[in-house]
Amino acid sequence: MAKAEIIYKLVKDVLFVGFEKEELKLEDAERIVEIVFDIEAHLDVEKVVFEMGKVTYVNSSMISAIGRIADAKDLKIVKMTEKVAKIMDTMGLISFLDLYDSVEDALRDFD
C-alpha cells in the first residue's frame, strides 16, 4: 500500500493538513481544495492548519489554491520552508499568510 502524501484530520473545530512530500503541484492543489472545501461543506470548518515542513517547492496551481483557501478560511501555515516562503513572497502572497513555527503557536492564535 502506498503511503498517503497528503494527510488530514479534523480535531474539534480545526482541520489539520500535512504534506508528506517535497513538491506540491496541480494534482496536490486540486486535492487540498477538495479536502478543505468538501469537509467544510459537511462540517462547517473555518479553521485550517497546513503543516508544510517537508515541502520545498510549490507551483502556481498550489500557490493559487493556498490563496483561495486563505481567502475563505482562517488558514495558519506551520513550518513553511525558506524556499517555499521565497516563492510565495515572489508571487506576492506571503504578506497575506499567517506563518508559525509550531502547531501549538498556530492553535493559540485561533483563540
KOLTORMAR-37016 format. One record per atom (N, C-alpha, C): residue number from 1; x, y, z; atom name. Coordinates in nm, 4 decimals. Each point is the difference from the previous one (the first is absolute). Layout:
BEGIN
NUM,X,Y,Z,CA;
...
This chain:
BEGIN
1,0.0840,-0.1171,0.0000,N;
1,-0.0840,0.1171,0.0000,CA;
1,0.0892,0.1244,0.0000,C;
2,-0.0330,0.0962,-0.0843,N;
2,0.0774,0.1231,-0.0094,CA;
2,-0.0292,0.0901,0.1195,C;
3,0.1027,0.0719,0.0417,N;
3,-0.0151,0.0932,0.1104,CA;
3,-0.0756,0.1237,-0.0481,C;
4,-0.0945,0.0470,0.0798,N;
4,-0.0746,0.1211,-0.0340,CA;
4,0.0948,0.1191,0.0023,C;
5,-0.0089,0.0833,-0.1012,N;
5,0.0892,0.1159,-0.0085,CA;
5,-0.0654,0.1266,0.0529,C;
6,-0.1312,0.0013,0.0092,N;
6,-0.0733,0.1083,0.0630,CA;
6,-0.0882,-0.0640,0.1061,C;
7,0.0270,0.0362,0.1240,N;
7,-0.0703,-0.0600,0.1125,CA;
7,-0.0839,0.1087,0.0656,C;
8,-0.1242,-0.0337,0.0311,N;
8,-0.0831,0.0992,0.0676,CA;
8,-0.0831,-0.0659,0.1088,C;
9,-0.0309,0.0826,0.1006,N;
9,-0.0878,-0.0472,0.1069,CA;
9,-0.0689,0.1210,0.0614,C;
10,-0.1185,-0.0247,0.0487,N;
10,-0.0779,0.1026,0.0672,CA;
10,0.0107,-0.0242,0.1497,C;
11,0.0462,0.1007,0.0727,N;
11,0.0087,-0.0070,0.1451,CA;
11,-0.0806,0.1169,0.0550,C;
12,-0.1105,-0.0342,0.0642,N;
12,-0.0971,0.0992,0.0480,CA;
12,-0.0442,0.0851,-0.1179,C;
13,0.0353,0.1274,-0.0008,N;
13,-0.0446,0.0875,-0.1083,CA;
13,0.1140,0.0445,-0.0912,C;
14,0.1123,-0.0742,0.0021,N;
14,0.1166,0.0351,-0.0813,CA;
14,0.0322,-0.1149,-0.0959,C;
15,0.0148,0.0335,-0.1278,N;
15,0.0421,-0.0969,-0.1004,CA;
15,0.1512,0.0099,-0.0155,C;
16,0.0703,-0.1095,0.0293,N;
16,0.1442,-0.0058,-0.0158,CA;
16,0.0326,-0.0705,-0.1307,C;
17,0.0895,0.0608,-0.0798,N;
17,0.0441,-0.0599,-0.1255,CA;
17,0.1524,-0.0030,0.0017,C;
18,0.0563,-0.1189,-0.0183,N;
18,0.1446,-0.0171,-0.0040,CA;
18,0.0430,-0.0512,-0.1359,C;
19,0.1147,0.0454,-0.0442,N;
19,0.0522,-0.0372,-0.1311,CA;
19,0.1257,-0.0838,0.0187,C;
20,-0.0059,-0.1242,-0.0442,N;
20,0.1105,-0.0942,0.0136,CA;
20,0.0760,-0.0126,-0.1318,C;
21,0.0245,0.1137,-0.0633,N;
21,0.0734,-0.0001,-0.1264,CA;
21,0.0694,0.1337,-0.0157,C;
22,0.0977,0.0054,-0.0880,N;
22,0.0790,0.1215,-0.0176,CA;
22,-0.0600,0.0967,-0.1009,C;
23,-0.0654,-0.0516,-0.1033,N;
23,-0.0536,0.0856,-0.1064,CA;
23,-0.1517,-0.0066,-0.0029,C;
24,-0.0629,0.1174,-0.0052,N;
24,-0.1454,0.0073,-0.0103,CA;
24,-0.0357,0.0641,-0.1330,C;
25,-0.0746,-0.0745,-0.0805,N;
25,-0.0334,0.0432,-0.1356,CA;
25,-0.1517,-0.0028,-0.0203,C;
26,-0.0428,0.0015,-0.1251,N;
26,-0.1411,0.0101,-0.0355,CA;
26,-0.0874,-0.1035,0.0701,C;
27,0.0367,-0.1265,-0.0070,N;
27,-0.0841,-0.1038,0.0605,CA;
27,-0.0104,0.0173,0.1515,C;
28,0.1062,0.0503,0.0620,N;
28,-0.0024,0.0256,0.1438,CA;
28,-0.0902,0.1194,0.0317,C;
29,0.0071,0.1025,-0.0831,N;
29,-0.0855,0.1176,0.0177,CA;
29,-0.1471,-0.0402,-0.0093,C;
30,-0.0318,-0.0804,-0.0995,N;
30,-0.1377,-0.0464,-0.0155,CA;
30,-0.0443,-0.0808,0.1218,C;
31,0.0896,-0.0821,0.0525,N;
31,-0.0334,-0.0848,0.1151,CA;
31,-0.0229,0.0831,0.1260,C;
32,0.0846,0.1000,0.0270,N;
32,-0.0216,0.0763,0.1226,CA;
32,-0.1254,0.0869,-0.0084,C;
33,-0.0300,0.0515,-0.1176,N;
33,-0.1248,0.0761,-0.0160,CA;
33,-0.1185,-0.0919,0.0264,C;
34,0.0073,-0.1209,-0.0527,N;
34,-0.1059,-0.0984,0.0235,CA;
34,-0.0125,-0.0320,0.1491,C;
35,0.1112,-0.0237,0.0665,N;
35,-0.0019,-0.0315,0.1427,CA;
35,-0.0597,0.1154,0.0796,C;
36,0.0520,0.1192,-0.0203,N;
36,-0.0431,0.1150,0.0804,CA;
36,-0.1454,0.0352,-0.0262,C;
37,-0.0387,0.0089,-0.1254,N;
37,-0.1351,0.0468,-0.0276,CA;
37,-0.1056,-0.1096,0.0083,C;
38,0.0337,-0.1252,-0.0277,N;
38,-0.0975,-0.1076,0.0163,CA;
38,-0.0277,-0.0279,0.1467,C;
39,0.1054,-0.0024,0.0804,N;
39,-0.0207,-0.0203,0.1434,CA;
39,-0.0769,0.1178,0.0572,C;
40,0.0351,0.1194,-0.0415,N;
40,-0.0670,0.1201,0.0491,CA;
40,-0.1486,-0.0039,-0.0322,C;
41,-0.0351,-0.0459,-0.1163,N;
41,-0.1406,-0.0043,-0.0400,CA;
41,-0.0814,-0.0913,0.0919,C;
42,0.0633,-0.1029,0.0523,N;
42,-0.0703,-0.0947,0.0865,CA;
42,0.0112,0.0338,0.1481,C;
43,0.1108,0.0611,0.0392,N;
43,0.0256,0.0203,0.1429,CA;
43,0.0148,0.1467,0.0397,C;
44,-0.0087,0.0907,-0.0937,N;
44,0.0105,0.1428,0.0279,CA;
44,0.1329,0.0359,0.0675,C;
45,0.1092,-0.0460,-0.0549,N;
45,0.1336,0.0255,0.0530,CA;
45,0.0508,0.1348,-0.0516,C;
46,0.0426,0.0839,0.0918,N;
46,0.0550,0.1305,-0.0375,CA;
46,0.1490,0.0116,0.0321,C;
47,0.0513,-0.0848,0.0890,N;
47,0.1389,0.0063,0.0446,CA;
47,0.0794,-0.1121,-0.0665,C;
48,0.1085,0.0390,-0.0674,N;
48,0.0808,-0.0972,-0.0742,CA;
48,0.1478,0.0231,0.0320,C;
49,0.0721,-0.1093,0.0242,N;
49,0.1443,0.0060,0.0232,CA;
49,0.0683,-0.0869,-0.1050,C;
50,0.0941,0.0598,-0.0733,N;
50,0.0850,-0.0752,-0.0931,CA;
50,0.1370,-0.0163,0.0643,C;
51,0.0502,-0.1242,0.0089,N;
51,0.1354,-0.0268,0.0460,CA;
51,0.0838,-0.0268,-0.1246,C;
52,0.0940,0.0907,-0.0303,N;
52,0.0722,-0.0048,-0.1273,CA;
52,0.1505,-0.0177,0.0168,C;
53,0.0444,-0.0583,0.1100,N;
53,0.1422,-0.0125,0.0289,CA;
53,0.0811,-0.0783,-0.1006,C;
54,-0.0615,-0.0905,-0.0745,N;
54,0.0723,-0.0824,-0.0972,CA;
54,-0.0051,0.0572,-0.1422,C;
55,-0.0821,0.1024,-0.0203,N;
55,-0.0227,0.0531,-0.1344,CA;
55,0.1110,0.0981,-0.0381,C;
56,0.0639,-0.0265,-0.1141,N;
56,0.1061,0.0883,-0.0476,CA;
56,-0.0350,0.0698,-0.1312,C;
57,-0.1131,-0.0363,-0.0605,N;
57,-0.0403,0.0613,-0.1275,CA;
57,-0.1520,0.0001,-0.0101,C;
58,-0.0540,0.1122,-0.0449,N;
58,-0.1420,0.0094,-0.0344,CA;
58,-0.0101,0.0666,-0.1365,C;
59,-0.0898,-0.0502,-0.0839,N;
59,-0.0179,0.0647,-0.1301,CA;
59,-0.1155,0.0989,0.0075,C;
60,-0.0300,0.0644,-0.1102,N;
60,-0.1012,0.1057,-0.0011,CA;
60,-0.1397,-0.0518,0.0363,C;
61,-0.0309,-0.1243,-0.0333,N;
61,-0.1296,-0.0581,0.0371,CA;
61,-0.0130,-0.0100,0.1514,C;
62,0.1060,-0.0403,0.0644,N;
62,-0.0015,-0.0123,0.1452,CA;
62,-0.0047,0.1372,0.0658,C;
63,0.0717,0.0961,-0.0539,N;
63,-0.0042,0.1368,0.0523,CA;
63,-0.1421,0.0536,-0.0093,C;
64,-0.0642,-0.0227,-0.1116,N;
64,-0.1376,0.0437,-0.0193,CA;
64,-0.0940,-0.0680,0.0998,C;
65,0.0186,-0.1294,0.0221,N;
65,-0.0847,-0.0740,0.0940,CA;
65,0.0180,0.0531,0.1418,C;
66,0.1226,0.0253,0.0393,N;
66,0.0252,0.0540,0.1340,CA;
66,-0.0650,0.1376,0.0137,C;
67,0.0136,0.0833,-0.1021,N;
67,-0.0638,0.1319,0.0025,CA;
67,-0.1510,-0.0101,0.0104,C;
68,-0.0579,-0.0904,-0.0743,N;
68,-0.1466,-0.0198,0.0036,CA;
68,-0.0456,-0.0452,0.1382,C;
69,0.0729,-0.0922,0.0591,N;
69,-0.0352,-0.0497,0.1327,CA;
69,0.0196,0.1089,0.1047,C;
70,0.1104,0.0731,-0.0072,N;
70,0.0257,0.1079,0.0962,CA;
70,-0.1056,0.1096,-0.0096,C;
71,-0.0542,0.0204,-0.1187,N;
71,-0.1040,0.1010,-0.0187,CA;
71,-0.1338,-0.0433,0.0609,C;
72,-0.0253,-0.1297,0.0003,N;
72,-0.1300,-0.0508,0.0453,CA;
72,0.0003,-0.0515,0.1436,C;
73,0.1152,-0.0378,0.0512,N;
73,0.0111,-0.0644,0.1318,CA;
73,0.1024,0.0721,0.0864,C;
74,0.0012,-0.0342,0.1279,N;
74,0.1040,0.0475,0.0899,CA;
74,0.1140,-0.1008,-0.0105,C;
75,0.0932,0.0254,-0.0910,N;
75,0.1091,-0.0928,-0.0311,CA;
75,0.1271,0.0402,0.0729,C;
76,0.0600,-0.0958,0.0683,N;
76,0.1295,0.0166,0.0653,CA;
76,0.0959,-0.0990,-0.0644,C;
77,0.1191,0.0465,-0.0345,N;
77,0.0996,-0.0878,-0.0613,CA;
77,0.1165,-0.0178,0.0964,C;
78,0.0327,-0.1267,0.0265,N;
78,0.1045,-0.0351,0.0949,CA;
78,0.1217,-0.0534,-0.0747,C;
79,0.1162,0.0488,0.0403,N;
79,0.1296,-0.0486,-0.0495,CA;
79,0.0179,0.0147,-0.1505,C;
80,-0.0419,0.1124,-0.0561,N;
80,0.0257,0.0234,-0.1421,CA;
80,0.1507,0.0148,-0.0186,C;
81,0.0544,-0.0751,-0.0931,N;
81,0.1432,0.0064,-0.0239,CA;
81,0.0379,0.1343,-0.0623,C;
82,0.1254,0.0365,0.0174,N;
82,0.0486,0.1272,-0.0537,CA;
82,-0.0153,0.0051,-0.1517,C;
83,0.0249,-0.1112,-0.0659,N;
83,-0.0115,-0.0048,-0.1456,CA;
83,-0.1440,0.0270,-0.0460,C;
84,-0.0967,-0.0617,0.0655,N;
84,-0.1403,0.0215,-0.0357,CA;
84,-0.0417,0.1424,0.0367,C;
85,0.0481,0.0510,0.1126,N;
85,-0.0322,0.1378,0.0394,CA;
85,0.0502,0.0989,-0.1050,C;
86,0.1167,-0.0257,-0.0568,N;
86,0.0524,0.0879,-0.1055,CA;
86,-0.0893,-0.0047,-0.1238,C;
87,-0.0477,-0.1178,-0.0357,N;
87,-0.0908,-0.0131,-0.1144,CA;
87,-0.1290,0.0773,0.0281,C;
88,-0.0557,-0.0176,0.1191,N;
88,-0.1230,0.0703,0.0373,CA;
88,0.0209,0.1511,0.0019,C;
89,0.1163,0.0429,0.0464,N;
89,0.0310,0.1426,0.0045,CA;
89,0.0103,0.0569,-0.1415,C;
90,0.0643,-0.0727,-0.0892,N;
90,0.0133,0.0433,-0.1392,CA;
90,-0.1371,0.0158,-0.0644,C;
91,-0.0932,-0.0849,0.0368,N;
91,-0.1356,0.0055,-0.0563,CA;
91,-0.0895,0.1004,0.0733,C;
92,0.0528,0.0638,0.1040,N;
92,-0.0759,0.1009,0.0725,CA;
92,-0.0992,-0.0541,0.0997,C;
93,0.0124,-0.1268,0.0388,N;
93,-0.0974,-0.0631,0.0888,CA;
93,0.0449,-0.0048,0.1457,C;
94,0.1287,0.0054,0.0246,N;
94,0.0516,-0.0239,0.1352,CA;
94,-0.0578,0.0969,0.1028,C;
95,-0.0224,0.1241,-0.0384,N;
95,-0.0497,0.0983,0.0974,CA;
95,-0.1456,-0.0271,0.0404,C;
96,-0.0701,-0.0845,-0.0741,N;
96,-0.1386,-0.0337,0.0313,CA;
96,-0.0134,-0.1291,0.0808,C;
97,0.1129,-0.0651,0.0270,N;
97,-0.0032,-0.1287,0.0685,CA;
97,0.0405,0.0133,0.1461,C;
98,-0.0593,-0.0834,0.0848,N;
98,0.0370,-0.0089,0.1409,CA;
98,0.0950,-0.1185,0.0144,C;
99,0.1276,0.0296,0.0302,N;
99,0.1046,-0.1021,0.0074,CA;
99,0.0430,-0.0220,0.1442,C;
100,0.0240,-0.1272,0.0348,N;
100,0.0354,-0.0370,0.1365,CA;
100,0.1098,-0.1045,-0.0007,C;
101,0.0762,-0.0034,0.1105,N;
101,0.1056,-0.0999,0.0155,CA;
101,-0.0515,-0.1310,0.0568,C;
102,-0.1167,0.0047,0.0665,N;
102,-0.0535,-0.1230,0.0608,CA;
102,-0.1525,-0.0017,-0.0091,C;
103,-0.0547,-0.1199,0.0076,N;
103,-0.1447,-0.0163,0.0011,CA;
103,-0.0581,0.0672,0.1240,C;
104,0.0686,-0.0123,0.1117,N;
104,-0.0480,0.0604,0.1241,CA;
104,-0.0162,0.1511,-0.0151,C;
105,0.0990,0.0664,-0.0631,N;
105,-0.0090,0.1447,-0.0222,CA;
105,-0.1189,0.0338,-0.0901,C;
106,-0.0198,-0.0779,-0.1040,N;
106,-0.1123,0.0235,-0.0911,CA;
106,-0.1334,-0.0161,0.0727,C;
107,-0.0118,-0.1052,0.0794,N;
107,-0.1251,-0.0245,0.0724,CA;
107,-0.0285,0.1112,0.1003,C;
108,0.1019,0.0492,0.0685,N;
108,-0.0180,0.1104,0.0941,CA;
108,-0.0555,0.1236,-0.0698,C;
109,0.0416,0.0209,-0.1242,N;
109,-0.0419,0.1199,-0.0730,CA;
109,-0.1443,-0.0097,-0.0486,C;
110,-0.0597,-0.1187,-0.0023,N;
110,-0.1409,-0.0126,-0.0359,CA;
110,-0.0895,0.0604,0.1076,C;
111,0.0455,-0.0045,0.1245,N;
111,-0.0837,0.0480,0.1109,CA;
111,-0.0141,0.1493,0.0041,C;
